Amino acid sequence: MGMVQHKSSIFDPLTEEQLAELAALESRPIDFSDIPPSTPEELAELRQHMKEMRKKVMFSIRLQKSTILWWKRHFGAGYTSLISRLIDEAPNNTHWIKECMQPTPGEVFANQRKEREKLALKK
């Protein structure tokens, strides 16, 4: 297996040139002239939609007991609210989620072992 090469992505730090470009944009006013005004009905519909989106629903996932105990021990009675906030913020932190989706070294080892066992069975 070869060495994994890092490829540039949108999650890489910005260059000095990109930072300067963004700083220049901050001083410019935003042009809203091409956006039609919202009607009172549209605003009411938006408010209703936002109210619906803030409602909480019951959702169940399976976690390891040790994970739950860790959260309880470190954060006490409000641990479920904290987990909920963490999940709510996930769309704003996709780089972290992508890192979490990478297999752990233990998972890589287990997968390699399974592949070797499959190959051994075919012989």
Jmol script that loads the backbone (N, CA, C; Angstrom):
load data "model"
ATOM      1  N   MET A   1       0.847  -1.173   0.000  1.00  0.00           N
ATOM      2  CA  MET A   1       0.000   0.000   0.000  1.00  0.00           C
ATOM      3  C   MET A   1       0.888   1.230   0.000  1.00  0.00           C
ATOM      4  N   GLY A   2       0.617   2.194  -0.897  1.00  0.00           N
ATOM      5  CA  GLY A   2       1.429   3.392  -1.022  1.00  0.00           C
ATOM      6  C   GLY A   2       1.060   4.448   0.003  1.00  0.00           C
ATOM      7  N   MET A   3       1.875   5.467   0.045  1.00  0.00           N
ATOM      8  CA  MET A   3       1.622   6.568   0.966  1.00  0.00           C
ATOM      9  C   MET A   3       0.463   7.405   0.449  1.00  0.00           C
ATOM     10  N   VAL A   4      -0.402   7.854   1.339  1.00  0.00           N
ATOM     11  CA  VAL A   4      -1.537   8.689   0.970  1.00  0.00           C
ATOM     12  C   VAL A   4      -1.045  10.114   0.756  1.00  0.00           C
ATOM     13  N   GLN A   5      -1.388  10.688  -0.380  1.00  0.00           N
ATOM     14  CA  GLN A   5      -0.996  12.054  -0.701  1.00  0.00           C
ATOM     15  C   GLN A   5      -2.139  13.001  -0.354  1.00  0.00           C
ATOM     16  N   HIS A   6      -1.819  14.118   0.294  1.00  0.00           N
ATOM     17  CA  HIS A   6      -2.831  15.121   0.625  1.00  0.00           C
ATOM     18  C   HIS A   6      -3.147  15.932  -0.625  1.00  0.00           C
ATOM     19  N   LYS A   7      -4.416  16.071  -0.917  1.00  0.00           N
ATOM     20  CA  LYS A   7      -4.841  16.898  -2.034  1.00  0.00           C
ATOM     21  C   LYS A   7      -5.455  18.172  -1.485  1.00  0.00           C
ATOM     22  N   SER A   8      -5.271  19.254  -2.195  1.00  0.00           N
ATOM     23  CA  SER A   8      -5.834  20.532  -1.788  1.00  0.00           C
ATOM     24  C   SER A   8      -7.352  20.431  -1.759  1.00  0.00           C
ATOM     25  N   SER A   9      -7.956  21.062  -0.766  1.00  0.00           N
ATOM     26  CA  SER A   9      -9.412  21.039  -0.667  1.00  0.00           C
ATOM     27  C   SER A   9      -9.910  22.384  -0.172  1.00  0.00           C
ATOM     28  N   ILE A  10     -11.215  22.540  -0.138  1.00  0.00           N
ATOM     29  CA  ILE A  10     -11.806  23.788   0.344  1.00  0.00           C
ATOM     30  C   ILE A  10     -11.554  23.978   1.833  1.00  0.00           C
ATOM     31  N   PHE A  11     -11.070  22.949   2.521  1.00  0.00           N
ATOM     32  CA  PHE A  11     -10.839  23.039   3.950  1.00  0.00           C
ATOM     33  C   PHE A  11      -9.416  23.466   4.289  1.00  0.00           C
ATOM     34  N   ASP A  12      -8.562  23.648   3.280  1.00  0.00           N
ATOM     35  CA  ASP A  12      -7.206  24.114   3.519  1.00  0.00           C
ATOM     36  C   ASP A  12      -7.249  25.571   3.977  1.00  0.00           C
ATOM     37  N   PRO A  13      -6.275  26.010   4.775  1.00  0.00           N
ATOM     38  CA  PRO A  13      -6.242  27.419   5.198  1.00  0.00           C
ATOM     39  C   PRO A  13      -6.129  28.337   3.982  1.00  0.00           C
ATOM     40  N   LEU A  14      -6.696  29.536   4.110  1.00  0.00           N
ATOM     41  CA  LEU A  14      -6.639  30.507   3.016  1.00  0.00           C
ATOM     42  C   LEU A  14      -5.236  31.079   2.889  1.00  0.00           C
ATOM     43  N   THR A  15      -4.872  31.401   1.653  1.00  0.00           N
ATOM     44  CA  THR A  15      -3.571  32.020   1.398  1.00  0.00           C
ATOM     45  C   THR A  15      -3.659  33.500   1.778  1.00  0.00           C
ATOM     46  N   GLU A  16      -2.497  34.152   1.860  1.00  0.00           N
ATOM     47  CA  GLU A  16      -2.459  35.595   2.159  1.00  0.00           C
ATOM     48  C   GLU A  16      -3.233  36.378   1.099  1.00  0.00           C
ATOM     49  N   GLU A  17      -3.088  35.954  -0.151  1.00  0.00           N
ATOM     50  CA  GLU A  17      -3.782  36.629  -1.255  1.00  0.00           C
ATOM     51  C   GLU A  17      -5.299  36.502  -1.099  1.00  0.00           C
ATOM     52  N   GLN A  18      -5.770  35.310  -0.745  1.00  0.00           N
ATOM     53  CA  GLN A  18      -7.206  35.103  -0.556  1.00  0.00           C
ATOM     54  C   GLN A  18      -7.731  35.909   0.625  1.00  0.00           C
ATOM     55  N   LEU A  19      -6.955  35.969   1.704  1.00  0.00           N
ATOM     56  CA  LEU A  19      -7.361  36.754   2.874  1.00  0.00           C
ATOM     57  C   LEU A  19      -7.463  38.236   2.527  1.00  0.00           C
ATOM     58  N   ALA A  20      -6.510  38.743   1.729  1.00  0.00           N
ATOM     59  CA  ALA A  20      -6.539  40.149   1.311  1.00  0.00           C
ATOM     60  C   ALA A  20      -7.766  40.428   0.442  1.00  0.00           C
ATOM     61  N   GLU A  21      -8.096  39.482  -0.427  1.00  0.00           N
ATOM     62  CA  GLU A  21      -9.273  39.612  -1.293  1.00  0.00           C
ATOM     63  C   GLU A  21     -10.551  39.693  -0.454  1.00  0.00           C
ATOM     64  N   LEU A  22     -10.651  38.831   0.556  1.00  0.00           N
ATOM     65  CA  LEU A  22     -11.823  38.853   1.426  1.00  0.00           C
ATOM     66  C   LEU A  22     -11.903  40.157   2.221  1.00  0.00           C
ATOM     67  N   ALA A  23     -10.762  40.639   2.704  1.00  0.00           N
ATOM     68  CA  ALA A  23     -10.743  41.886   3.463  1.00  0.00           C
ATOM     69  C   ALA A  23     -11.232  43.042   2.599  1.00  0.00           C
ATOM     70  N   ALA A  24     -10.847  43.052   1.322  1.00  0.00           N
ATOM     71  CA  ALA A  24     -11.292  44.109   0.409  1.00  0.00           C
ATOM     72  C   ALA A  24     -12.800  44.044   0.191  1.00  0.00           C
ATOM     73  N   LEU A  25     -13.348  42.857   0.150  1.00  0.00           N
ATOM     74  CA  LEU A  25     -14.794  42.706  -0.049  1.00  0.00           C
ATOM     75  C   LEU A  25     -15.593  43.218   1.142  1.00  0.00           C
ATOM     76  N   GLU A  26     -15.029  43.112   2.349  1.00  0.00           N
ATOM     77  CA  GLU A  26     -15.745  43.537   3.549  1.00  0.00           C
ATOM     78  C   GLU A  26     -16.074  45.023   3.533  1.00  0.00           C
ATOM     79  N   SER A  27     -15.261  45.824   2.878  1.00  0.00           N
ATOM     80  CA  SER A  27     -15.479  47.267   2.857  1.00  0.00           C
ATOM     81  C   SER A  27     -16.512  47.694   1.803  1.00  0.00           C
ATOM     82  N   ARG A  28     -16.869  46.787   0.906  1.00  0.00           N
ATOM     83  CA  ARG A  28     -17.849  47.113  -0.140  1.00  0.00           C
ATOM     84  C   ARG A  28     -19.261  46.884   0.368  1.00  0.00           C
ATOM     85  N   PRO A  29     -20.176  47.804   0.049  1.00  0.00           N
ATOM     86  CA  PRO A  29     -21.574  47.585   0.454  1.00  0.00           C
ATOM     87  C   PRO A  29     -22.207  46.486  -0.404  1.00  0.00           C
ATOM     88  N   ILE A  30     -23.169  45.816   0.174  1.00  0.00           N
ATOM     89  CA  ILE A  30     -23.874  44.755  -0.554  1.00  0.00           C
ATOM     90  C   ILE A  30     -24.968  45.395  -1.400  1.00  0.00           C
ATOM     91  N   ASP A  31     -25.067  44.987  -2.653  1.00  0.00           N
ATOM     92  CA  ASP A  31     -26.065  45.519  -3.578  1.00  0.00           C
ATOM     93  C   ASP A  31     -27.300  44.618  -3.541  1.00  0.00           C
ATOM     94  N   PHE A  32     -28.371  45.134  -2.961  1.00  0.00           N
ATOM     95  CA  PHE A  32     -29.622  44.379  -2.860  1.00  0.00           C
ATOM     96  C   PHE A  32     -30.625  44.769  -3.950  1.00  0.00           C
ATOM     97  N   SER A  33     -30.221  45.596  -4.908  1.00  0.00           N
ATOM     98  CA  SER A  33     -31.160  46.157  -5.888  1.00  0.00           C
ATOM     99  C   SER A  33     -31.823  45.108  -6.777  1.00  0.00           C
ATOM    100  N   ASP A  34     -31.175  43.944  -6.957  1.00  0.00           N
ATOM    101  CA  ASP A  34     -31.762  42.932  -7.841  1.00  0.00           C
ATOM    102  C   ASP A  34     -32.661  41.944  -7.089  1.00  0.00           C
ATOM    103  N   ILE A  35     -32.888  42.183  -5.806  1.00  0.00           N
ATOM    104  CA  ILE A  35     -33.735  41.287  -5.013  1.00  0.00           C
ATOM    105  C   ILE A  35     -35.091  41.952  -4.815  1.00  0.00           C
ATOM    106  N   PRO A  36     -36.165  41.322  -5.282  1.00  0.00           N
ATOM    107  CA  PRO A  36     -37.481  41.941  -5.112  1.00  0.00           C
ATOM    108  C   PRO A  36     -37.880  41.946  -3.629  1.00  0.00           C
ATOM    109  N   PRO A  37     -38.649  42.959  -3.205  1.00  0.00           N
ATOM    110  CA  PRO A  37     -39.087  43.003  -1.811  1.00  0.00           C
ATOM    111  C   PRO A  37     -40.016  41.833  -1.496  1.00  0.00           C
ATOM    112  N   SER A  38     -39.953  41.369  -0.259  1.00  0.00           N
ATOM    113  CA  SER A  38     -40.827  40.268   0.167  1.00  0.00           C
ATOM    114  C   SER A  38     -42.190  40.820   0.559  1.00  0.00           C
ATOM    115  N   THR A  39     -43.223  40.056   0.242  1.00  0.00           N
ATOM    116  CA  THR A  39     -44.580  40.449   0.614  1.00  0.00           C
ATOM    117  C   THR A  39     -44.839  40.040   2.063  1.00  0.00           C
ATOM    118  N   PRO A  40     -45.817  40.636   2.714  1.00  0.00           N
ATOM    119  CA  PRO A  40     -46.158  40.222   4.084  1.00  0.00           C
ATOM    120  C   PRO A  40     -46.517  38.725   4.163  1.00  0.00           C
ATOM    121  N   GLU A  41     -47.149  38.209   3.108  1.00  0.00           N
ATOM    122  CA  GLU A  41     -47.512  36.791   3.091  1.00  0.00           C
ATOM    123  C   GLU A  41     -46.268  35.898   3.055  1.00  0.00           C
ATOM    124  N   GLU A  42     -45.288  36.309   2.228  1.00  0.00           N
ATOM    125  CA  GLU A  42     -44.041  35.541   2.139  1.00  0.00           C
ATOM    126  C   GLU A  42     -43.294  35.555   3.473  1.00  0.00           C
ATOM    127  N   LEU A  43     -43.272  36.716   4.120  1.00  0.00           N
ATOM    128  CA  LEU A  43     -42.613  36.813   5.418  1.00  0.00           C
ATOM    129  C   LEU A  43     -43.321  35.959   6.467  1.00  0.00           C
ATOM    130  N   ALA A  44     -44.645  35.941   6.441  1.00  0.00           N
ATOM    131  CA  ALA A  44     -45.407  35.113   7.384  1.00  0.00           C
ATOM    132  C   ALA A  44     -45.120  33.630   7.142  1.00  0.00           C
ATOM    133  N   GLU A  45     -45.048  33.240   5.868  1.00  0.00           N
ATOM    134  CA  GLU A  45     -44.739  31.858   5.523  1.00  0.00           C
ATOM    135  C   GLU A  45     -43.330  31.481   6.001  1.00  0.00           C
ATOM    136  N   LEU A  46     -42.390  32.399   5.827  1.00  0.00           N
ATOM    137  CA  LEU A  46     -41.021  32.164   6.283  1.00  0.00           C
ATOM    138  C   LEU A  46     -40.971  32.007   7.800  1.00  0.00           C
ATOM    139  N   ARG A  47     -41.696  32.885   8.519  1.00  0.00           N
ATOM    140  CA  ARG A  47     -41.726  32.774   9.986  1.00  0.00           C
ATOM    141  C   ARG A  47     -42.297  31.433  10.426  1.00  0.00           C
ATOM    142  N   GLN A  48     -43.356  30.990   9.763  1.00  0.00           N
ATOM    143  CA  GLN A  48     -43.975  29.702  10.102  1.00  0.00           C
ATOM    144  C   GLN A  48     -42.999  28.555   9.830  1.00  0.00           C
ATOM    145  N   HIS A  49     -42.312  28.641   8.696  1.00  0.00           N
ATOM    146  CA  HIS A  49     -41.328  27.604   8.347  1.00  0.00           C
ATOM    147  C   HIS A  49     -40.217  27.557   9.397  1.00  0.00           C
ATOM    148  N   MET A  50     -39.701  28.718   9.796  1.00  0.00           N
ATOM    149  CA  MET A  50     -38.637  28.768  10.795  1.00  0.00           C
ATOM    150  C   MET A  50     -39.116  28.214  12.136  1.00  0.00           C
ATOM    151  N   LYS A  51     -40.351  28.499  12.482  1.00  0.00           N
ATOM    152  CA  LYS A  51     -40.921  27.973  13.734  1.00  0.00           C
ATOM    153  C   LYS A  51     -40.981  26.447  13.683  1.00  0.00           C
ATOM    154  N   GLU A  52     -41.404  25.901  12.541  1.00  0.00           N
ATOM    155  CA  GLU A  52     -41.467  24.442  12.371  1.00  0.00           C
ATOM    156  C   GLU A  52     -40.079  23.811  12.458  1.00  0.00           C
ATOM    157  N   MET A  53     -39.088  24.475  11.872  1.00  0.00           N
ATOM    158  CA  MET A  53     -37.737  23.920  11.845  1.00  0.00           C
ATOM    159  C   MET A  53     -37.100  23.902  13.235  1.00  0.00           C
ATOM    160  N   ARG A  54     -37.552  24.782  14.133  1.00  0.00           N
ATOM    161  CA  ARG A  54     -36.988  24.820  15.489  1.00  0.00           C
ATOM    162  C   ARG A  54     -37.629  23.790  16.423  1.00  0.00           C
ATOM    163  N   LYS A  55     -38.721  23.171  15.998  1.00  0.00           N
ATOM    164  CA  LYS A  55     -39.366  22.173  16.849  1.00  0.00           C
ATOM    165  C   LYS A  55     -38.441  20.974  17.031  1.00  0.00           C
ATOM    166  N   LYS A  56     -38.498  20.415  18.212  1.00  0.00           N
ATOM    167  CA  LYS A  56     -37.687  19.231  18.485  1.00  0.00           C
ATOM    168  C   LYS A  56     -38.525  17.988  18.247  1.00  0.00           C
ATOM    169  N   VAL A  57     -37.881  16.946  17.747  1.00  0.00           N
ATOM    170  CA  VAL A  57     -38.546  15.670  17.524  1.00  0.00           C
ATOM    171  C   VAL A  57     -37.739  14.586  18.231  1.00  0.00           C
ATOM    172  N   MET A  58     -38.415  13.535  18.631  1.00  0.00           N
ATOM    173  CA  MET A  58     -37.743  12.417  19.273  1.00  0.00           C
ATOM    174  C   MET A  58     -36.996  11.624  18.206  1.00  0.00           C
ATOM    175  N   PHE A  59     -35.745  11.318  18.487  1.00  0.00           N
ATOM    176  CA  PHE A  59     -34.910  10.588  17.544  1.00  0.00           C
ATOM    177  C   PHE A  59     -34.026   9.657  18.353  1.00  0.00           C
ATOM    178  N   SER A  60     -33.848   8.467  17.878  1.00  0.00           N
ATOM    179  CA  SER A  60     -33.078   7.483  18.639  1.00  0.00           C
ATOM    180  C   SER A  60     -31.896   6.978  17.824  1.00  0.00           C
ATOM    181  N   ILE A  61     -30.735   6.908  18.468  1.00  0.00           N
ATOM    182  CA  ILE A  61     -29.557   6.303  17.854  1.00  0.00           C
ATOM    183  C   ILE A  61     -28.913   5.383  18.875  1.00  0.00           C
ATOM    184  N   ARG A  62     -28.168   4.411  18.398  1.00  0.00           N
ATOM    185  CA  ARG A  62     -27.471   3.497  19.296  1.00  0.00           C
ATOM    186  C   ARG A  62     -26.046   3.982  19.505  1.00  0.00           C
ATOM    187  N   LEU A  63     -25.665   4.123  20.766  1.00  0.00           N
ATOM    188  CA  LEU A  63     -24.316   4.526  21.125  1.00  0.00           C
ATOM    189  C   LEU A  63     -23.750   3.510  22.108  1.00  0.00           C
ATOM    190  N   GLN A  64     -22.444   3.439  22.168  1.00  0.00           N
ATOM    191  CA  GLN A  64     -21.825   2.554  23.140  1.00  0.00           C
ATOM    192  C   GLN A  64     -22.097   3.092  24.535  1.00  0.00           C
ATOM    193  N   LYS A  65     -22.296   2.186  25.469  1.00  0.00           N
ATOM    194  CA  LYS A  65     -22.579   2.581  26.842  1.00  0.00           C
ATOM    195  C   LYS A  65     -21.460   3.466  27.392  1.00  0.00           C
ATOM    196  N   SER A  66     -20.211   3.132  27.061  1.00  0.00           N
ATOM    197  CA  SER A  66     -19.079   3.922  27.553  1.00  0.00           C
ATOM    198  C   SER A  66     -19.145   5.366  27.052  1.00  0.00           C
ATOM    199  N   THR A  67     -19.676   5.569  25.841  1.00  0.00           N
ATOM    200  CA  THR A  67     -19.809   6.921  25.292  1.00  0.00           C
ATOM    201  C   THR A  67     -20.811   7.728  26.105  1.00  0.00           C
ATOM    202  N   ILE A  68     -21.958   7.128  26.383  1.00  0.00           N
ATOM    203  CA  ILE A  68     -22.992   7.807  27.178  1.00  0.00           C
ATOM    204  C   ILE A  68     -22.470   8.117  28.573  1.00  0.00           C
ATOM    205  N   LEU A  69     -21.802   7.154  29.194  1.00  0.00           N
ATOM    206  CA  LEU A  69     -21.258   7.381  30.534  1.00  0.00           C
ATOM    207  C   LEU A  69     -20.235   8.511  30.534  1.00  0.00           C
ATOM    208  N   TRP A  70     -19.415   8.592  29.487  1.00  0.00           N
ATOM    209  CA  TRP A  70     -18.432   9.667  29.386  1.00  0.00           C
ATOM    210  C   TRP A  70     -19.127  11.020  29.349  1.00  0.00           C
ATOM    211  N   TRP A  71     -20.156  11.156  28.493  1.00  0.00           N
ATOM    212  CA  TRP A  71     -20.892  12.415  28.382  1.00  0.00           C
ATOM    213  C   TRP A  71     -21.543  12.781  29.710  1.00  0.00           C
ATOM    214  N   LYS A  72     -22.170  11.802  30.370  1.00  0.00           N
ATOM    215  CA  LYS A  72     -22.822  12.066  31.661  1.00  0.00           C
ATOM    216  C   LYS A  72     -21.796  12.525  32.695  1.00  0.00           C
ATOM    217  N   ARG A  73     -20.663  11.835  32.758  1.00  0.00           N
ATOM    218  CA  ARG A  73     -19.638  12.142  33.754  1.00  0.00           C
ATOM    219  C   ARG A  73     -19.045  13.537  33.529  1.00  0.00           C
ATOM    220  N   HIS A  74     -18.812  13.897  32.274  1.00  0.00           N
ATOM    221  CA  HIS A  74     -18.165  15.172  31.992  1.00  0.00           C
ATOM    222  C   HIS A  74     -19.116  16.373  31.941  1.00  0.00           C
ATOM    223  N   PHE A  75     -20.379  16.164  31.609  1.00  0.00           N
ATOM    224  CA  PHE A  75     -21.283  17.293  31.403  1.00  0.00           C
ATOM    225  C   PHE A  75     -22.542  17.252  32.255  1.00  0.00           C
ATOM    226  N   GLY A  76     -22.729  16.192  33.012  1.00  0.00           N
ATOM    227  CA  GLY A  76     -23.848  16.147  33.953  1.00  0.00           C
ATOM    228  C   GLY A  76     -25.212  16.094  33.287  1.00  0.00           C
ATOM    229  N   ALA A  77     -26.188  16.678  33.998  1.00  0.00           N
ATOM    230  CA  ALA A  77     -27.594  16.556  33.600  1.00  0.00           C
ATOM    231  C   ALA A  77     -27.891  17.113  32.208  1.00  0.00           C
ATOM    232  N   GLY A  78     -27.141  18.094  31.735  1.00  0.00           N
ATOM    233  CA  GLY A  78     -27.427  18.695  30.431  1.00  0.00           C
ATOM    234  C   GLY A  78     -26.715  18.035  29.269  1.00  0.00           C
ATOM    235  N   TYR A  79     -26.225  16.817  29.464  1.00  0.00           N
ATOM    236  CA  TYR A  79     -25.414  16.201  28.406  1.00  0.00           C
ATOM    237  C   TYR A  79     -26.201  15.955  27.128  1.00  0.00           C
ATOM    238  N   THR A  80     -27.487  15.622  27.215  1.00  0.00           N
ATOM    239  CA  THR A  80     -28.257  15.368  25.986  1.00  0.00           C
ATOM    240  C   THR A  80     -28.462  16.661  25.191  1.00  0.00           C
ATOM    241  N   SER A  81     -28.652  17.778  25.896  1.00  0.00           N
ATOM    242  CA  SER A  81     -28.783  19.070  25.198  1.00  0.00           C
ATOM    243  C   SER A  81     -27.483  19.428  24.496  1.00  0.00           C
ATOM    244  N   LEU A  82     -26.370  19.115  25.132  1.00  0.00           N
ATOM    245  CA  LEU A  82     -25.078  19.405  24.522  1.00  0.00           C
ATOM    246  C   LEU A  82     -24.852  18.551  23.272  1.00  0.00           C
ATOM    247  N   ILE A  83     -25.223  17.275  23.343  1.00  0.00           N
ATOM    248  CA  ILE A  83     -25.115  16.397  22.165  1.00  0.00           C
ATOM    249  C   ILE A  83     -26.014  16.933  21.051  1.00  0.00           C
ATOM    250  N   SER A  84     -27.207  17.379  21.413  1.00  0.00           N
ATOM    251  CA  SER A  84     -28.126  17.946  20.414  1.00  0.00           C
ATOM    252  C   SER A  84     -27.511  19.175  19.756  1.00  0.00           C
ATOM    253  N   ARG A  85     -26.899  20.060  20.543  1.00  0.00           N
ATOM    254  CA  ARG A  85     -26.248  21.248  19.978  1.00  0.00           C
ATOM    255  C   ARG A  85     -25.104  20.862  19.061  1.00  0.00           C
ATOM    256  N   LEU A  86     -24.356  19.855  19.459  1.00  0.00           N
ATOM    257  CA  LEU A  86     -23.244  19.382  18.637  1.00  0.00           C
ATOM    258  C   LEU A  86     -23.755  18.895  17.282  1.00  0.00           C
ATOM    259  N   ILE A  87     -24.838  18.135  17.290  1.00  0.00           N
ATOM    260  CA  ILE A  87     -25.434  17.635  16.041  1.00  0.00           C
ATOM    261  C   ILE A  87     -26.006  18.802  15.229  1.00  0.00           C
ATOM    262  N   ASP A  88     -26.643  19.764  15.912  1.00  0.00           N
ATOM    263  CA  ASP A  88     -27.194  20.934  15.210  1.00  0.00           C
ATOM    264  C   ASP A  88     -26.109  21.718  14.482  1.00  0.00           C
ATOM    265  N   GLU A  89     -24.915  21.768  15.043  1.00  0.00           N
ATOM    266  CA  GLU A  89     -23.813  22.522  14.444  1.00  0.00           C
ATOM    267  C   GLU A  89     -23.072  21.738  13.368  1.00  0.00           C
ATOM    268  N   ALA A  90     -23.372  20.453  13.236  1.00  0.00           N
ATOM    269  CA  ALA A  90     -22.653  19.605  12.280  1.00  0.00           C
ATOM    270  C   ALA A  90     -22.637  20.166  10.853  1.00  0.00           C
ATOM    271  N   PRO A  91     -23.737  20.689  10.329  1.00  0.00           N
ATOM    272  CA  PRO A  91     -23.679  21.222   8.954  1.00  0.00           C
ATOM    273  C   PRO A  91     -22.671  22.353   8.781  1.00  0.00           C
ATOM    274  N   ASN A  92     -22.339  23.057   9.861  1.00  0.00           N
ATOM    275  CA  ASN A  92     -21.361  24.140   9.792  1.00  0.00           C
ATOM    276  C   ASN A  92     -19.931  23.643   9.964  1.00  0.00           C
ATOM    277  N   ASN A  93     -19.774  22.370  10.246  1.00  0.00           N
ATOM    278  CA  ASN A  93     -18.452  21.805  10.529  1.00  0.00           C
ATOM    279  C   ASN A  93     -18.213  20.531   9.729  1.00  0.00           C
ATOM    280  N   THR A  94     -18.501  20.574   8.440  1.00  0.00           N
ATOM    281  CA  THR A  94     -18.388  19.364   7.631  1.00  0.00           C
ATOM    282  C   THR A  94     -16.971  18.835   7.557  1.00  0.00           C
ATOM    283  N   HIS A  95     -15.958  19.715   7.698  1.00  0.00           N
ATOM    284  CA  HIS A  95     -14.575  19.232   7.660  1.00  0.00           C
ATOM    285  C   HIS A  95     -14.319  18.271   8.809  1.00  0.00           C
ATOM    286  N   TRP A  96     -14.874  18.565   9.978  1.00  0.00           N
ATOM    287  CA  TRP A  96     -14.704  17.691  11.138  1.00  0.00           C
ATOM    288  C   TRP A  96     -15.416  16.355  10.919  1.00  0.00           C
ATOM    289  N   ILE A  97     -16.593  16.410  10.338  1.00  0.00           N
ATOM    290  CA  ILE A  97     -17.356  15.188  10.083  1.00  0.00           C
ATOM    291  C   ILE A  97     -16.610  14.295   9.098  1.00  0.00           C
ATOM    292  N   LYS A  98     -16.050  14.897   8.055  1.00  0.00           N
ATOM    293  CA  LYS A  98     -15.295  14.105   7.075  1.00  0.00           C
ATOM    294  C   LYS A  98     -14.103  13.432   7.732  1.00  0.00           C
ATOM    295  N   GLU A  99     -13.448  14.124   8.674  1.00  0.00           N
ATOM    296  CA  GLU A  99     -12.335  13.514   9.395  1.00  0.00           C
ATOM    297  C   GLU A  99     -12.819  12.329  10.228  1.00  0.00           C
ATOM    298  N   CYS A 100     -13.985  12.478  10.847  1.00  0.00           N
ATOM    299  CA  CYS A 100     -14.539  11.402  11.669  1.00  0.00           C
ATOM    300  C   CYS A 100     -14.937  10.185  10.836  1.00  0.00           C
ATOM    301  N   MET A 101     -15.238  10.397   9.578  1.00  0.00           N
ATOM    302  CA  MET A 101     -15.669   9.295   8.718  1.00  0.00           C
ATOM    303  C   MET A 101     -14.493   8.447   8.243  1.00  0.00           C
ATOM    304  N   GLN A 102     -13.272   8.938   8.438  1.00  0.00           N
ATOM    305  CA  GLN A 102     -12.104   8.157   8.042  1.00  0.00           C
ATOM    306  C   GLN A 102     -11.975   6.966   8.988  1.00  0.00           C
ATOM    307  N   PRO A 103     -11.594   5.800   8.469  1.00  0.00           N
ATOM    308  CA  PRO A 103     -11.458   4.639   9.357  1.00  0.00           C
ATOM    309  C   PRO A 103     -10.317   4.837  10.349  1.00  0.00           C
ATOM    310  N   THR A 104     -10.523   4.324  11.546  1.00  0.00           N
ATOM    311  CA  THR A 104      -9.469   4.379  12.554  1.00  0.00           C
ATOM    312  C   THR A 104      -8.393   3.365  12.180  1.00  0.00           C
ATOM    313  N   PRO A 105      -7.192   3.489  12.729  1.00  0.00           N
ATOM    314  CA  PRO A 105      -6.162   2.482  12.445  1.00  0.00           C
ATOM    315  C   PRO A 105      -6.623   1.068  12.791  1.00  0.00           C
ATOM    316  N   GLY A 106      -7.386   0.939  13.868  1.00  0.00           N
ATOM    317  CA  GLY A 106      -7.908  -0.381  14.246  1.00  0.00           C
ATOM    318  C   GLY A 106      -8.859  -0.938  13.197  1.00  0.00           C
ATOM    319  N   GLU A 107      -9.704  -0.078  12.638  1.00  0.00           N
ATOM    320  CA  GLU A 107     -10.637  -0.512  11.597  1.00  0.00           C
ATOM    321  C   GLU A 107      -9.891  -0.891  10.326  1.00  0.00           C
ATOM    322  N   VAL A 108      -8.865  -0.116   9.990  1.00  0.00           N
ATOM    323  CA  VAL A 108      -8.055  -0.435   8.810  1.00  0.00           C
ATOM    324  C   VAL A 108      -7.411  -1.802   8.982  1.00  0.00           C
ATOM    325  N   PHE A 109      -6.829  -2.038  10.153  1.00  0.00           N
ATOM    326  CA  PHE A 109      -6.184  -3.322  10.437  1.00  0.00           C
ATOM    327  C   PHE A 109      -7.193  -4.466  10.343  1.00  0.00           C
ATOM    328  N   ALA A 110      -8.375  -4.276  10.937  1.00  0.00           N
ATOM    329  CA  ALA A 110      -9.405  -5.320  10.913  1.00  0.00           C
ATOM    330  C   ALA A 110      -9.846  -5.606   9.481  1.00  0.00           C
ATOM    331  N   ASN A 111     -10.014  -4.563   8.669  1.00  0.00           N
ATOM    332  CA  ASN A 111     -10.409  -4.754   7.273  1.00  0.00           C
ATOM    333  C   ASN A 111      -9.334  -5.478   6.478  1.00  0.00           C
ATOM    334  N   GLN A 112      -8.078  -5.130   6.733  1.00  0.00           N
ATOM    335  CA  GLN A 112      -6.978  -5.810   6.044  1.00  0.00           C
ATOM    336  C   GLN A 112      -6.940  -7.283   6.434  1.00  0.00           C
ATOM    337  N   ARG A 113      -7.160  -7.570   7.701  1.00  0.00           N
ATOM    338  CA  ARG A 113      -7.158  -8.959   8.167  1.00  0.00           C
ATOM    339  C   ARG A 113      -8.284  -9.750   7.497  1.00  0.00           C
ATOM    340  N   LYS A 114      -9.479  -9.130   7.401  1.00  0.00           N
ATOM    341  CA  LYS A 114     -10.605  -9.797   6.744  1.00  0.00           C
ATOM    342  C   LYS A 114     -10.282 -10.096   5.277  1.00  0.00           C
ATOM    343  N   GLU A 115      -9.642  -9.136   4.603  1.00  0.00           N
ATOM    344  CA  GLU A 115      -9.276  -9.338   3.205  1.00  0.00           C
ATOM    345  C   GLU A 115      -8.272 -10.496   3.070  1.00  0.00           C
ATOM    346  N   ARG A 116      -7.290 -10.545   3.976  1.00  0.00           N
ATOM    347  CA  ARG A 116      -6.310 -11.652   3.939  1.00  0.00           C
ATOM    348  C   ARG A 116      -6.992 -12.999   4.172  1.00  0.00           C
ATOM    349  N   GLU A 117      -7.962 -13.008   5.092  1.00  0.00           N
ATOM    350  CA  GLU A 117      -8.696 -14.261   5.364  1.00  0.00           C
ATOM    351  C   GLU A 117      -9.503 -14.699   4.143  1.00  0.00           C
ATOM    352  N   LYS A 118     -10.116 -13.737   3.463  1.00  0.00           N
ATOM    353  CA  LYS A 118     -10.880 -14.059   2.247  1.00  0.00           C
ATOM    354  C   LYS A 118      -9.965 -14.658   1.186  1.00  0.00           C
ATOM    355  N   LEU A 119      -8.791 -14.029   1.013  1.00  0.00           N
ATOM    356  CA  LEU A 119      -7.840 -14.533   0.032  1.00  0.00           C
ATOM    357  C   LEU A 119      -7.356 -15.930   0.391  1.00  0.00           C
ATOM    358  N   ALA A 120      -7.141 -16.169   1.675  1.00  0.00           N
ATOM    359  CA  ALA A 120      -6.680 -17.480   2.121  1.00  0.00           C
ATOM    360  C   ALA A 120      -7.742 -18.560   1.857  1.00  0.00           C
ATOM    361  N   LEU A 121      -9.012 -18.197   2.002  1.00  0.00           N
ATOM    362  CA  LEU A 121     -10.104 -19.140   1.769  1.00  0.00           C
ATOM    363  C   LEU A 121     -10.228 -19.483   0.283  1.00  0.00           C
ATOM    364  N   LYS A 122      -9.902 -18.545  -0.598  1.00  0.00           N
ATOM    365  CA  LYS A 122     -10.008 -18.765  -2.032  1.00  0.00           C
ATOM    366  C   LYS A 122      -8.918 -19.721  -2.538  1.00  0.00           C
ATOM    367  N   LYS A 123      -7.800 -19.818  -1.820  1.00  0.00           N
ATOM    368  CA  LYS A 123      -6.678 -20.661  -2.272  1.00  0.00           C
ATOM    369  C   LYS A 123      -6.943 -22.104  -2.053  1.00  0.00           C
TER     370      LYS A 123
END
end "model"
wireframe off; spacefill off
backbone 0.3
color backbone group
